[in-house]
Amino acid sequence: MVRRQMLGIMGAGAAGFLATGGGPVRADPERGKHDEHIAMLGKCAKLCAESASHCLEALCKGEGDREAHARALKIAAGCEQFCQLSAGLMACDSPLMKYAMAACGHACHDCADACEKAGGGQIMKDCARMCRECSEACHKMHAEHGGDHHSASSR
């Protein structure tokens, strides 16, 4: 599917969401069971994007530990993608969600470590804190949905 079509589909979904008042319309009460975790993943993805941007700016200006900022930039950008994927799979209650949760938990853990090492102010501290919370929640969700804590690391 070409990018323009994907953007159109995403725009239609957002328009539908706004048309319903932005709130859930559910016939099935089980449908909203992951909303809190999905919101956490969204917040984590946002902070990861902001941290990656911060690191890019620091690298462009030659500020701070260049290696630590470069590493945090790469990891935060990837962590953002893991959070987005996991939120999407949770939203549709995919059976593959358990695998994404394990990977997201590990990615968030690594991101928190990289952001702490890079330093650079409140945004990096906020990202590290959120990623630690998200990592813990993702590992818990992974276990609750039939995964074990070793499946992602043993592959």
N, C-alpha and C positions, 0 to 999 in steps of 0.2 A: 504494500500500500504506500502510495507516495505521501510525502510529508504534508502537502496541502490537504489531502483527504483526511489524514489523521487529525490535523488541527481542526478541520470542520466537524469531525465526530466529537472531539473533545469540547469544542465550542457549543455544540448542540447539547451535550451532557450538562455543561455548566449552565446553559440557558434553561434547561429543564429543571435543574436544581433551584435556580433563582425563581422560576415561575411557580414553584411549589412553596415559596416563602423561605427557601433555604433550609427547611426542616425536613425531617424524615416523614415519609408517607408509607406506613407499613400496615399490611394486613396480617403479617406474621410477627408476633412479638419477639421472636428469636433473632430477627434481622438486625437489630441494633445492638446485639450483645458485644460487639467489638468496637463500638464507636469511641469509647474512651482511649483504647490503645491506638486506634487509627489516628485520633487527634494527637496523641503523643508522638507518633511516628512523623506526622506532618510538622509538628513543632521542631522535632529533632532535624528533619530534612532542611527546614528553613535555617536553623542555626548552623548546620554544616555548610550550607551555601554561603552564608554570611562569613563564616570563618575562612572558607576557601578564598573568598573575595579579599578578605583582610590580608591573608598570606600573600596573595598575588600583588596587592598594593605594596606590602612590605618588601617583597622581592624587587619590584620595579624601582622602589626608592632606595634600595640597598640597606634597609634597616634590619636590625636584629640578626639572629642566627640564620643565615641563608639556607643551610642544610635542613634545619628544623622546620623552617617555613615551607620549603619545597616539599618536604615529606608530609607535613600537615595539609598542605594544599591538595596533594594527590589523594591522601586518605580521606579527607573531609569531602572531596568531590565524589569519591566512590561510595562513601557512607551515605551521602544524600541519596544516591541512586538505590542503595539497598533499602533505605527507609521508604522510598516511594514505591518500590516493587512490593515490599512487604505489606504496605497499607493497601495497595490495589488488590493483592491476593486475599487479604483479610476482608475487604469490602464485599467480595463476591463469595466469601466462605469457601475458598478453593481448598481441595485436599492437599495441594502442594504448599499451602501456607506454612506447615510445620518445617519444611526445608528452608524457606525464606526466613523464618523466625530465627532459626539456628544461625544462619549466615549473617543476618542483620545483627544479632547479639554479639557475634565476634567482631564484625565491622565496627559497631559502636564502641566496643571496648578498645579496639586499636585506635579509633579516632580520638577518644578521650585521652589516651596516653599521648598521642601526637600533639594534640592541642595544648595539653599541659606543658609538654616539653618546649613547644614553640613559643609559648607565652604571648605577650603582645596585647594585654589589656582585657577588659571585661568580656568582649565578645568571645575570646578564646576560653575564658573561665566558664562562661555560660554554656558554650558548646560542650566542653568537657563534662560539666555537671549533667547536662541533659543527656549526653551520650551514655554516661554511667547509668542513669535511671532507665534509659531506653534499653540498654544492654540487659539489665536485670529483668525487665519486663518481657523482653523478647525471649530470653532463655526460659522464663516461666511459661510463656505461651507455647513455646516449642514442646516443653514437657507435657503440658496439659492437652496437647493435640496429638499425642502418641509418639513423639520423638524422644530420643534419649540424648543426654548431654554429650555423647561421644560421636554421634553420627556425622556431624559436620567436620570435626577435627580428624577423624580417622580416614577420610577419603583422600 
